[in-house]
Amino acid sequence: MIEVNLHPTGGKARSSRRPRLATPAWLGSGRGGHDGRDPWTLAAMIAFGLAVLTIGGLWFTQRSARGELDARMENARADSTRLADLRVLSDSLTAREREIRERLELVKGLDEGRFVWPHLLDELSKALPEFTWLTAVRVSTPLPDLTVQIDGLAANPLAITRFVRNLQESEYVEQVRIMGSQQTEVDNVSAHAFKVVVTYADSPEPRVSAGLEGS
């Protein structure tokens, strides 16, 4: 029997193989390197590892930034809530202050003029000299610029002059004017009737009075 070997193993068959491409020295010595791995596979694995590390680093960085942003947003919300509470408190205090001011104005309006007449009548009584009588006290101009006309009788002109000067020294009287005087008889007794206009001072401060007008 004749046998034919179709797969020669001699040197010619090996020499007919195509030459392999040269592998860079930095990737190893070739297929038969020290670890037996393909350098391209090793490069791919390194690239994949670098990509994983890069993606992981980016994810961790973004996560840290997101956490910091969430913390800032939470602080901003807390500040906004605190400012809103302060604004509500401020509005409440403003409304309370306005209410108190309105009440004070109301009390002041009710109290205004409450002690005007007691003060004025007390000053008139203290300024009245002997042998002088008042017959009428009437309002010429109402508050706040209160002006009062005083009618009276005196035994002589000197008593009228003394009465006017006493009023001028009062801290509740701003101005005193004699509007006129004339001699008359009361119950068959000679007397002098006079009219005096007094301006009330709204604060207890001495004022400079005007000079006397003609008698």
Secondary structure by P-SEA (a helix, b strand, c coil): ccccccccccaaaaaaccccccccccccccccccccccaaaaaaaaaaaaaaaaaaaaaaaaaaaaaaaaaaaaaaaaaaaaaaaaaaaaaaaaaaaaaaaaaaaaaaaaacccaaaaaaaaaaaaacccccccccccccccccbbbbbbbbccccaaaaaaaaaaaaaccccccccccbbbbbbcccbbbbbbbbbbbbbcccccccccccccc
